[in-house]
Amino acid sequence: MAKKKRRIEYRYYDMPSGSYILPLLGKGWEQEYGVGIREMLHFHNYLEIGYCYNGDGELIIEDRVYQYHGSMFSVIPANIPHTTNSKPGHICKWEFLFIDMEGFIKNEMHLDAIREGAVLSVINRRGTLKSEQNHGVMSRLILNIIRECREQSIYYTESIKGYLYALVIEMMRLADEREKSLHTQRVSAYIKSALDYIQVHYMESLRVEDIAMASGLSESHFRRIFEEAMNMKPLDYVNLVRVDRACIMMAKEDLSMEEISFRVGYQTQSTFNRNFKRLTGYSPHQWKRKENSHEGILKNYQISALKGWEA
């Protein structure tokens, strides 16, 4: 049986002449949202900002579902399907601002055409729901705009323009934070793949090309992000793992240094000795005689990626 298509409505608003904001405020927006139309999405011709004062429910933006409660706000660009549903039987208090962001940015921010297009592209990219607790500056800007629209004190239109300018900046910052977060997540996934591969294959004749391939990256790209994340080159980390395993073997197994060096991936005893002393400050035989020689050496290194997995 074919899946039933979700209905979508287009709800058009007329912007007041000479204004960039249409406020929908007051008692009429305190209600149980979604009654009778919970499955229906809608979209608008202007960017919508909603502020939830109290109540619980869900906000659907395209195919994403957010749970909302008091002191949260939504930012939904024009033409993005969405809907708000109160928890059944619950009254929620929202107020809304519809904003002509394109008109404001073009007429008031005085950007060149390239920057103007870039700002609009970021502003219109996707909708989101945020909390006052985590995004206090943005929340206060929205509440100040609502207050100015409600009170309409002297110079309120000028004040609103100032708040709108600051709001655009905060929206740009929010988008930048999201992009950095996504980049960090992608880099972390690549680095984790590399570390997992090294942990399994450190005793083999490893090339950077092999580790990069296991991570799904080109060798040059892999080298760059690995060094940025780990503060060392890939083969330096391989040597670190090898010497760490050698230290543990010395304490737990009665093996010759030649056998240990071969088991951890070194083809010659001299290469093992050189790397061991460079990383520990001791020769292998000196290390075996010292106190606490049963411990590895990885714990002594400040490796950002390893700390990251714990966080």
C-alpha atoms as a printed R data frame, in Angstrom:
    type eleno elety resid chain resno      x       y      z
1   ATOM     1    CA   MET     A     1  0.000   0.000  0.000
2   ATOM     2    CA   ALA     A     2  1.447   3.385 -1.015
3   ATOM     3    CA   LYS     A     3  2.455   5.685  1.822
4   ATOM     4    CA   LYS     A     4  0.015   8.539  2.279
5   ATOM     5    CA   LYS     A     5  1.536  11.859  1.290
6   ATOM     6    CA   ARG     A     6  1.629  14.555  3.954
7   ATOM     7    CA   ARG     A     7 -0.359  17.657  3.088
8   ATOM     8    CA   ILE     A     8  1.400  21.023  2.912
9   ATOM     9    CA   GLU     A     9 -0.190  24.471  2.980
10  ATOM    10    CA   TYR     A    10  1.241  27.786  1.844
11  ATOM    11    CA   ARG     A    11  0.336  30.561  4.310
12  ATOM    12    CA   TYR     A    12  1.007  33.970  2.840
13  ATOM    13    CA   TYR     A    13  1.488  37.153  4.914
14  ATOM    14    CA   ASP     A    14  1.440  40.789  3.809
15  ATOM    15    CA   MET     A    15  4.304  42.814  5.272
16  ATOM    16    CA   PRO     A    16  3.241  46.255  6.599
17  ATOM    17    CA   SER     A    17  4.349  49.059  4.268
18  ATOM    18    CA   GLY     A    18  7.759  50.479  5.206
19  ATOM    19    CA   SER     A    19  8.461  47.700  7.725
20  ATOM    20    CA   TYR     A    20 10.613  44.585  7.800
21  ATOM    21    CA   ILE     A    21  8.633  42.884 10.598
22  ATOM    22    CA   LEU     A    22  5.094  41.597 10.965
23  ATOM    23    CA   PRO     A    23  4.534  40.740 14.682
24  ATOM    24    CA   LEU     A    24  1.855  38.220 15.699
25  ATOM    25    CA   LEU     A    25  1.546  38.842 19.418
26  ATOM    26    CA   GLY     A    26 -0.957  38.641 22.228
27  ATOM    27    CA   LYS     A    27 -3.583  36.370 23.730
28  ATOM    28    CA   GLY     A    28 -4.633  34.815 20.429
29  ATOM    29    CA   TRP     A    29 -1.384  32.862 20.225
30  ATOM    30    CA   GLU     A    30 -1.946  31.100 23.562
31  ATOM    31    CA   GLN     A    31 -3.617  27.873 22.475
32  ATOM    32    CA   GLU     A    32 -3.334  24.132 21.897
33  ATOM    33    CA   TYR     A    33 -1.413  23.998 18.646
34  ATOM    34    CA   GLY     A    34 -2.072  21.402 15.981
35  ATOM    35    CA   VAL     A    35 -5.650  20.460 16.923
36  ATOM    36    CA   GLY     A    36 -7.188  18.819 13.879
37  ATOM    37    CA   ILE     A    37 -4.151  19.491 11.643
38  ATOM    38    CA   ARG     A    38 -1.288  17.726 13.423
39  ATOM    39    CA   GLU     A    39 -0.089  15.985 10.263
40  ATOM    40    CA   MET     A    40 -0.218  19.066  8.044
41  ATOM    41    CA   LEU     A    41  2.929  21.069  7.371
42  ATOM    42    CA   HIS     A    42  2.900  24.650  6.126
43  ATOM    43    CA   PHE     A    43  5.382  27.243  4.876
44  ATOM    44    CA   HIS     A    44  5.490  31.041  4.616
45  ATOM    45    CA   ASN     A    45  6.765  33.746  2.299
46  ATOM    46    CA   TYR     A    46  8.865  35.294  5.088
47  ATOM    47    CA   LEU     A    47 11.298  34.028  7.716
48  ATOM    48    CA   GLU     A    48  9.422  33.087 10.895
49  ATOM    49    CA   ILE     A    49 10.786  33.444 14.422
50  ATOM    50    CA   GLY     A    50  8.682  31.953 17.189
51  ATOM    51    CA   TYR     A    51  9.228  32.345 20.922
52  ATOM    52    CA   CYS     A    52  7.680  29.800 23.312
53  ATOM    53    CA   TYR     A    53  6.964  31.250 26.764
54  ATOM    54    CA   ASN     A    54  5.446  28.091 28.235
55  ATOM    55    CA   GLY     A    55  4.000  24.730 27.259
56  ATOM    56    CA   ASP     A    56  5.332  21.515 25.779
57  ATOM    57    CA   GLY     A    57  5.058  19.893 22.397
58  ATOM    58    CA   GLU     A    58  6.864  19.106 19.180
59  ATOM    59    CA   LEU     A    59  8.087  21.291 16.354
60  ATOM    60    CA   ILE     A    60  8.453  19.563 12.998
61  ATOM    61    CA   ILE     A    61 10.785  21.233 10.490
62  ATOM    62    CA   GLU     A    62 10.879  19.332  7.200
63  ATOM    63    CA   ASP     A    63 11.775  15.776  8.299
64  ATOM    64    CA   ARG     A    64 13.239  16.707 11.708
65  ATOM    65    CA   VAL     A    65 11.239  16.560 14.953
66  ATOM    66    CA   TYR     A    66 12.207  18.765 17.927
67  ATOM    67    CA   GLN     A    67 10.705  18.699 21.427
68  ATOM    68    CA   TYR     A    68  9.986  22.207 22.687
69  ATOM    69    CA   HIS     A    69  9.194  23.741 26.065
70  ATOM    70    CA   GLY     A    70  9.162  27.194 27.616
71  ATOM    71    CA   SER     A    71 12.032  29.635 26.940
72  ATOM    72    CA   MET     A    72 12.822  28.147 23.535
73  ATOM    73    CA   PHE     A    73 12.692  29.836 20.147
74  ATOM    74    CA   SER     A    74 12.454  28.700 16.545
75  ATOM    75    CA   VAL     A    75 14.026  30.244 13.456
76  ATOM    76    CA   ILE     A    76 12.472  28.992 10.209
77  ATOM    77    CA   PRO     A    77 13.399  30.527  6.840
78  ATOM    78    CA   ALA     A    78 10.832  31.273  4.152
79  ATOM    79    CA   ASN     A    79  9.567  28.280  2.145
80  ATOM    80    CA   ILE     A    80 10.665  25.696  4.747
81  ATOM    81    CA   PRO     A    81  7.784  23.288  5.613
82  ATOM    82    CA   HIS     A    82  7.075  23.015  9.339
83  ATOM    83    CA   THR     A    83  4.354  22.758 11.969
84  ATOM    84    CA   THR     A    84  3.914  23.165 15.732
85  ATOM    85    CA   ASN     A    85  1.967  20.624 17.798
86  ATOM    86    CA   SER     A    86  1.196  21.042 21.482
87  ATOM    87    CA   LYS     A    87  1.329  18.043 23.747
88  ATOM    88    CA   PRO     A    88 -2.306  16.790 23.593
89  ATOM    89    CA   GLY     A    89 -4.498  18.731 26.020
90  ATOM    90    CA   HIS     A    90 -1.799  21.332 26.782
91  ATOM    91    CA   ILE     A    91 -2.083  25.065 26.166
92  ATOM    92    CA   CYS     A    92  1.127  26.643 24.862
93  ATOM    93    CA   LYS     A    93  1.988  30.305 24.651
94  ATOM    94    CA   TRP     A    94  3.947  31.372 21.573
95  ATOM    95    CA   GLU     A    95  4.482  34.709 19.862
96  ATOM    96    CA   PHE     A    96  5.763  35.131 16.334
97  ATOM    97    CA   LEU     A    97  7.730  37.550 14.195
98  ATOM    98    CA   PHE     A    98  7.657  37.351 10.408
99  ATOM    99    CA   ILE     A    99 10.696  39.094  8.996
100 ATOM   100    CA   ASP     A   100 11.568  40.285  5.515
101 ATOM   101    CA   MET     A   101 15.217  39.309  5.871
102 ATOM   102    CA   GLU     A   102 16.011  39.746  2.202
103 ATOM   103    CA   GLY     A   103 14.693  43.299  2.197
104 ATOM   104    CA   PHE     A   104 16.454  44.176  5.454
105 ATOM   105    CA   ILE     A   105 19.823  42.760  4.389
106 ATOM   106    CA   LYS     A   106 19.700  44.403  0.965
107 ATOM   107    CA   ASN     A   107 18.480  47.808  2.149
108 ATOM   108    CA   GLU     A   108 20.014  48.225  5.598
109 ATOM   109    CA   MET     A   109 23.264  46.242  5.860
110 ATOM   110    CA   HIS     A   110 25.047  47.892  2.904
111 ATOM   111    CA   LEU     A   111 27.002  44.799  1.829
112 ATOM   112    CA   ASP     A   112 28.519  44.201 -1.569
113 ATOM   113    CA   ALA     A   113 26.656  41.777 -3.831
114 ATOM   114    CA   ILE     A   114 28.868  38.785 -3.025
115 ATOM   115    CA   ARG     A   115 28.658  39.166  0.768
116 ATOM   116    CA   GLU     A   116 24.962  39.938  0.563
117 ATOM   117    CA   GLY     A   117 24.344  36.697 -1.336
118 ATOM   118    CA   ALA     A   118 26.498  34.734  1.104
119 ATOM   119    CA   VAL     A   119 24.593  36.078  4.140
120 ATOM   120    CA   LEU     A   120 21.209  35.342  2.563
121 ATOM   121    CA   SER     A   121 22.355  31.841  1.643
122 ATOM   122    CA   VAL     A   122 23.293  31.104  5.265
123 ATOM   123    CA   ILE     A   123 20.135  32.692  6.724
124 ATOM   124    CA   ASN     A   124 17.864  30.708  4.389
125 ATOM   125    CA   ARG     A   125 19.651  27.371  4.701
126 ATOM   126    CA   ARG     A   126 17.656  25.530  7.373
127 ATOM   127    CA   GLY     A   127 15.281  25.921 10.289
128 ATOM   128    CA   THR     A   128 16.147  25.198 13.892
129 ATOM   129    CA   LEU     A   129 14.915  25.245 17.499
130 ATOM   130    CA   LYS     A   130 17.144  26.668 20.225
131 ATOM   131    CA   SER     A   131 16.917  27.315 23.962
132 ATOM   132    CA   GLU     A   132 17.436  30.537 25.885
133 ATOM   133    CA   GLN     A   133 19.807  28.636 28.160
134 ATOM   134    CA   ASN     A   134 22.219  27.765 25.343
135 ATOM   135    CA   HIS     A   135 21.689  30.815 23.130
136 ATOM   136    CA   GLY     A   136 21.016  33.652 25.524
137 ATOM   137    CA   VAL     A   137 22.199  36.503 23.275
138 ATOM   138    CA   MET     A   138 19.937  35.465 20.418
139 ATOM   139    CA   SER     A   139 17.012  34.883 22.768
140 ATOM   140    CA   ARG     A   140 17.349  38.371 24.298
141 ATOM   141    CA   LEU     A   141 17.511  39.989 20.860
142 ATOM   142    CA   ILE     A   142 14.262  38.272 19.870
143 ATOM   143    CA   LEU     A   143 12.537  39.287 23.105
144 ATOM   144    CA   ASN     A   144 13.732  42.882 22.675
145 ATOM   145    CA   ILE     A   145 12.287  43.002 19.157
146 ATOM   146    CA   ILE     A   146  8.981  41.617 20.479
147 ATOM   147    CA   ARG     A   147  8.991  44.237 23.240
148 ATOM   148    CA   GLU     A   148  9.635  47.077 20.796
149 ATOM   149    CA   CYS     A   149  6.845  45.824 18.500
150 ATOM   150    CA   ARG     A   150  4.453  45.619 21.458
151 ATOM   151    CA   GLU     A   151  5.233  48.958 23.127
152 ATOM   152    CA   GLN     A   152  6.047  51.038 20.022
153 ATOM   153    CA   SER     A   153  7.838  53.677 22.078
154 ATOM   154    CA   ILE     A   154  9.534  56.651 20.445
155 ATOM   155    CA   TYR     A   155 12.240  55.582 17.941
156 ATOM   156    CA   TYR     A   156 11.078  51.962 18.088
157 ATOM   157    CA   THR     A   157 11.558  51.442 14.337
158 ATOM   158    CA   GLU     A   158 15.196  52.529 14.603
159 ATOM   159    CA   SER     A   159 15.649  50.310 17.647
160 ATOM   160    CA   ILE     A   160 14.196  47.320 15.806
161 ATOM   161    CA   LYS     A   161 16.629  47.834 12.928
162 ATOM   162    CA   GLY     A   162 19.526  47.771 15.382
163 ATOM   163    CA   TYR     A   163 18.279  44.574 16.983
164 ATOM   164    CA   LEU     A   164 17.700  43.019 13.552
165 ATOM   165    CA   TYR     A   165 21.254  43.823 12.504
166 ATOM   166    CA   ALA     A   166 22.577  42.134 15.658
167 ATOM   167    CA   LEU     A   167 20.226  39.193 15.088
168 ATOM   168    CA   VAL     A   168 21.616  38.614 11.588
169 ATOM   169    CA   ILE     A   169 25.139  38.552 13.054
170 ATOM   170    CA   GLU     A   170 24.081  35.986 15.684
171 ATOM   171    CA   MET     A   171 22.451  33.845 13.001
172 ATOM   172    CA   MET     A   172 25.688  33.924 11.014
173 ATOM   173    CA   ARG     A   173 27.650  32.934 14.129
174 ATOM   174    CA   LEU     A   174 25.238  30.098 14.815
175 ATOM   175    CA   ALA     A   175 25.685  28.775 11.275
176 ATOM   176    CA   ASP     A   176 29.467  29.060 11.608
177 ATOM   177    CA   GLU     A   177 29.407  27.100 14.876
178 ATOM   178    CA   ARG     A   178 27.300  24.400 13.239
179 ATOM   179    CA   GLU     A   179 29.701  24.118 10.289
180 ATOM   180    CA   LYS     A   180 32.695  23.886 12.628
181 ATOM   181    CA   SER     A   181 30.924  21.226 14.683
182 ATOM   182    CA   LEU     A   182 30.146  19.162 11.582
183 ATOM   183    CA   HIS     A   183 33.752  19.540 10.407
184 ATOM   184    CA   THR     A   184 35.038  18.408 13.811
185 ATOM   185    CA   GLN     A   185 32.742  15.382 13.768
186 ATOM   186    CA   ARG     A   186 33.938  14.397 10.291
187 ATOM   187    CA   VAL     A   187 37.597  14.844 11.233
188 ATOM   188    CA   SER     A   188 37.078  12.866 14.453
189 ATOM   189    CA   ALA     A   189 35.560   9.988 12.482
190 ATOM   190    CA   TYR     A   190 38.541   9.923 10.097
191 ATOM   191    CA   ILE     A   191 41.057  10.063 12.945
192 ATOM   192    CA   LYS     A   192 39.252   7.330 14.877
193 ATOM   193    CA   SER     A   193 39.380   5.090 11.801
194 ATOM   194    CA   ALA     A   194 43.124   5.739 11.544
195 ATOM   195    CA   LEU     A   195 43.781   5.030 15.226
196 ATOM   196    CA   ASP     A   196 41.716   1.831 15.097
197 ATOM   197    CA   TYR     A   197 43.656   0.685 12.038
198 ATOM   198    CA   ILE     A   198 47.013   1.425 13.689
199 ATOM   199    CA   GLN     A   199 46.015  -0.437 16.857
200 ATOM   200    CA   VAL     A   200 45.368  -3.574 14.788
201 ATOM   201    CA   HIS     A   201 48.262  -3.297 12.286
202 ATOM   202    CA   TYR     A   202 51.085  -1.566 14.207
203 ATOM   203    CA   MET     A   203 53.244  -4.714 14.077
204 ATOM   204    CA   GLU     A   204 53.144  -4.715 10.268
205 ATOM   205    CA   SER     A   205 55.160  -2.642  7.800
206 ATOM   206    CA   LEU     A   206 52.805   0.349  7.813
207 ATOM   207    CA   ARG     A   207 52.795   3.118  5.230
208 ATOM   208    CA   VAL     A   208 50.919   6.393  5.609
209 ATOM   209    CA   GLU     A   209 49.171   5.551  2.340
210 ATOM   210    CA   ASP     A   210 47.706   2.384  3.938
211 ATOM   211    CA   ILE     A   211 46.388   4.278  6.974
212 ATOM   212    CA   ALA     A   212 44.918   7.022  4.782
213 ATOM   213    CA   MET     A   213 43.167   4.442  2.612
214 ATOM   214    CA   ALA     A   214 41.691   2.763  5.705
215 ATOM   215    CA   SER     A   215 40.344   6.188  6.739
216 ATOM   216    CA   GLY     A   216 38.825   6.866  3.320
217 ATOM   217    CA   LEU     A   217 41.046   9.865  2.507
218 ATOM   218    CA   SER     A   218 43.798  10.771  0.086
219 ATOM   219    CA   GLU     A   219 47.277  10.588  1.589
220 ATOM   220    CA   SER     A   220 47.875  14.362  1.441
221 ATOM   221    CA   HIS     A   221 44.484  15.208  2.997
222 ATOM   222    CA   PHE     A   222 44.951  12.547  5.659
223 ATOM   223    CA   ARG     A   223 48.409  13.813  6.625
224 ATOM   224    CA   ARG     A   224 47.067  17.347  7.068
225 ATOM   225    CA   ILE     A   225 44.059  16.543  9.260
226 ATOM   226    CA   PHE     A   226 45.971  13.925 11.282
227 ATOM   227    CA   GLU     A   227 48.740  16.382 12.171
228 ATOM   228    CA   GLU     A   228 46.205  19.098 13.029
229 ATOM   229    CA   ALA     A   229 44.196  16.771 15.290
230 ATOM   230    CA   MET     A   230 46.995  14.748 16.892
231 ATOM   231    CA   ASN     A   231 49.866  17.264 17.022
232 ATOM   232    CA   MET     A   232 52.186  14.681 15.470
233 ATOM   233    CA   LYS     A   233 52.811  12.965 12.146
234 ATOM   234    CA   PRO     A   234 51.085   9.621 11.419
235 ATOM   235    CA   LEU     A   235 54.291   7.568 11.538
236 ATOM   236    CA   ASP     A   236 55.329   9.269 14.777
237 ATOM   237    CA   TYR     A   237 52.090   7.970 16.288
238 ATOM   238    CA   VAL     A   238 52.791   4.488 14.873
239 ATOM   239    CA   ASN     A   239 56.194   4.549 16.610
240 ATOM   240    CA   LEU     A   240 54.545   5.732 19.806
241 ATOM   241    CA   VAL     A   241 52.147   2.780 19.766
242 ATOM   242    CA   ARG     A   242 54.966   0.345 18.964
243 ATOM   243    CA   VAL     A   243 57.201   1.551 21.810
244 ATOM   244    CA   ASP     A   244 54.219   1.585 24.195
245 ATOM   245    CA   ARG     A   245 53.501  -2.073 23.360
246 ATOM   246    CA   ALA     A   246 57.199  -2.912 23.721
247 ATOM   247    CA   CYS     A   247 57.254  -1.439 27.244
248 ATOM   248    CA   ILE     A   248 54.287  -3.582 28.252
249 ATOM   249    CA   MET     A   249 55.834  -6.710 26.686
250 ATOM   250    CA   MET     A   250 59.051  -6.187 28.654
251 ATOM   251    CA   ALA     A   251 57.124  -6.371 31.905
252 ATOM   252    CA   LYS     A   252 54.813  -9.239 31.028
253 ATOM   253    CA   GLU     A   253 56.877 -11.585 28.859
254 ATOM   254    CA   ASP     A   254 60.375 -13.084 29.083
255 ATOM   255    CA   LEU     A   255 61.514 -12.197 25.572
256 ATOM   256    CA   SER     A   256 64.751 -10.958 24.073
257 ATOM   257    CA   MET     A   257 64.888  -7.340 22.911
258 ATOM   258    CA   GLU     A   258 65.329  -8.601 19.377
259 ATOM   259    CA   GLU     A   259 62.116 -10.624 19.607
260 ATOM   260    CA   ILE     A   260 60.196  -7.702 21.162
261 ATOM   261    CA   SER     A   261 61.391  -5.284 18.484
262 ATOM   262    CA   PHE     A   262 60.249  -7.706 15.758
263 ATOM   263    CA   ARG     A   263 56.859  -8.315 17.404
264 ATOM   264    CA   VAL     A   264 56.039  -4.594 17.583
265 ATOM   265    CA   GLY     A   265 56.864  -4.010 13.923
266 ATOM   266    CA   TYR     A   266 60.529  -3.030 13.675
267 ATOM   267    CA   GLN     A   267 62.635  -4.769 11.036
268 ATOM   268    CA   THR     A   268 65.979  -4.035 12.748
269 ATOM   269    CA   GLN     A   269 67.129  -3.856 16.352
270 ATOM   270    CA   SER     A   270 68.898  -0.527 15.711
271 ATOM   271    CA   THR     A   271 65.670   1.150 14.500
272 ATOM   272    CA   PHE     A   272 63.849  -0.133 17.589
273 ATOM   273    CA   ASN     A   273 66.595   1.126 19.932
274 ATOM   274    CA   ARG     A   274 66.712   4.563 18.254
275 ATOM   275    CA   ASN     A   275 62.942   5.131 18.405
276 ATOM   276    CA   PHE     A   276 62.686   3.732 21.927
277 ATOM   277    CA   LYS     A   277 65.304   6.136 23.320
278 ATOM   278    CA   ARG     A   278 63.869   9.098 21.381
279 ATOM   279    CA   LEU     A   279 60.417   8.550 22.913
280 ATOM   280    CA   THR     A   280 61.308   7.445 26.450
281 ATOM   281    CA   GLY     A   281 64.750   8.926 27.090
282 ATOM   282    CA   TYR     A   282 66.028   5.429 27.941
283 ATOM   283    CA   SER     A   283 67.469   2.494 26.063
284 ATOM   284    CA   PRO     A   284 65.229  -0.601 26.132
285 ATOM   285    CA   HIS     A   285 67.497  -2.299 28.694
286 ATOM   286    CA   GLN     A   286 67.548   0.814 30.942
287 ATOM   287    CA   TRP     A   287 63.738   1.017 30.759
288 ATOM   288    CA   LYS     A   288 63.353  -2.627 31.770
289 ATOM   289    CA   ARG     A   289 65.442  -2.017 34.916
290 ATOM   290    CA   LYS     A   290 63.664   1.186 36.016
291 ATOM   291    CA   GLU     A   291 60.725   1.397 38.438
292 ATOM   292    CA   ASN     A   292 57.221   1.368 36.937
293 ATOM   293    CA   SER     A   293 58.594  -0.236 33.786
294 ATOM   294    CA   HIS     A   294 55.352  -2.226 33.586
295 ATOM   295    CA   GLU     A   295 53.546   0.908 32.360
296 ATOM   296    CA   GLY     A   296 53.343   2.030 28.770
297 ATOM   297    CA   ILE     A   297 54.232   5.529 27.617
298 ATOM   298    CA   LEU     A   298 51.078   6.710 25.864
299 ATOM   299    CA   LYS     A   299 49.744   8.116 29.145
300 ATOM   300    CA   ASN     A   300 52.581  10.673 29.144
301 ATOM   301    CA   TYR     A   301 51.597  12.240 25.825
302 ATOM   302    CA   GLN     A   302 49.114  15.067 25.347
303 ATOM   303    CA   ILE     A   303 47.205  13.709 22.359
304 ATOM   304    CA   SER     A   304 44.157  15.833 21.624
305 ATOM   305    CA   ALA     A   305 42.239  13.218 19.664
306 ATOM   306    CA   LEU     A   306 42.441  10.658 22.453
307 ATOM   307    CA   LYS     A   307 41.087  13.176 24.944
308 ATOM   308    CA   GLY     A   308 38.327  13.987 22.488
309 ATOM   309    CA   TRP     A   309 36.841  10.485 22.545
310 ATOM   310    CA   GLU     A   310 36.394  10.727 26.300
311 ATOM   311    CA   ALA     A   311 34.659  14.113 25.954
